[in-house]
Amino acid sequence: MKFNQLIAKRTRNLLRSRNWTQYRLAQRGALPLSTLSHVLKCKSDTLTLETLLNICRGFDITLFEFFDDELFTSENISDD
């Protein structure tokens, strides 16, 4: 999977596990809802660190906690 797809999947998994809406995360992370929507739909191949930090802040987790998931193994990451 591409990196942006892994980020989207991890974010969706966290939303599902907390039973949160995209709107709630956007509000908690001070993100425009449109930005979060683009991340979740993989509309862009680029993702800024600021956006990722805001997603983490919204979930009240660290970057380490975000990436501490089996999704982010070298076998799952492709650069195609």
C-alpha positions in Angstrom: 0.0 0.0 0.0 1.1 3.6 -0.6 1.9 5.6 2.5 -1.2 7.9 2.1 -3.4 4.8 1.9 -1.9 3.4 5.2 -2.5 6.8 6.9 -6.1 6.8 5.7 -6.6 3.2 6.8 -5.1 3.8 10.3 -7.2 6.9 10.7 -10.4 5.1 9.7 -9.5 2.3 12.1 -9.1 4.7 15.0 -12.3 6.5 14.1 -14.2 3.2 14.1 -12.6 2.0 17.3 -13.7 5.1 19.1 -17.1 5.3 17.3 -16.2 8.8 16.1 -17.3 10.7 13.1 -15.0 12.5 10.7 -16.5 15.8 12.0 -15.6 15.0 15.6 -12.0 14.3 14.7 -11.8 17.4 12.5 -13.1 19.6 15.4 -10.8 18.0 18.0 -7.8 18.2 15.7 -8.5 21.8 14.5 -8.6 20.4 10.9 -10.8 21.6 8.1 -13.3 18.8 7.4 -12.4 19.0 3.7 -8.7 18.3 4.5 -9.6 15.2 6.7 -11.9 14.0 3.9 -9.1 14.3 1.4 -6.8 12.3 3.6 -9.4 9.6 4.1 -10.2 9.3 0.4 -6.5 9.4 -0.6 -7.1 12.3 -2.9 -3.6 13.5 -2.6 -0.2 11.7 -2.7 1.2 14.2 -0.3 0.3 14.7 3.4 1.9 17.4 5.5 3.4 16.7 8.9 1.1 19.4 10.3 -2.0 17.6 9.1 -0.7 14.3 10.5 0.1 16.0 13.8 -3.4 17.5 13.9 -4.9 14.1 13.3 -2.9 12.8 16.2 -3.9 15.7 18.4 -7.5 15.1 17.6 -7.1 11.5 18.8 -5.0 12.7 21.7 -2.2 10.3 20.8 1.5 10.8 19.8 3.0 10.2 16.4 4.6 7.1 17.9 1.3 5.8 19.0 -0.2 6.5 15.5 2.6 4.5 13.8 2.7 1.8 16.4 0.5 -0.5 14.4 1.0 -3.6 12.3 -0.1 -1.6 9.2 3.3 0.2 9.2 5.6 -2.8 8.5 8.0 -2.7 5.6 6.0 -5.5 3.9 2.9 -3.3 3.8 4.6 -0.1 2.4 5.1 0.3 -1.3 6.3 3.3 -3.2 4.4 2.5 -6.5 
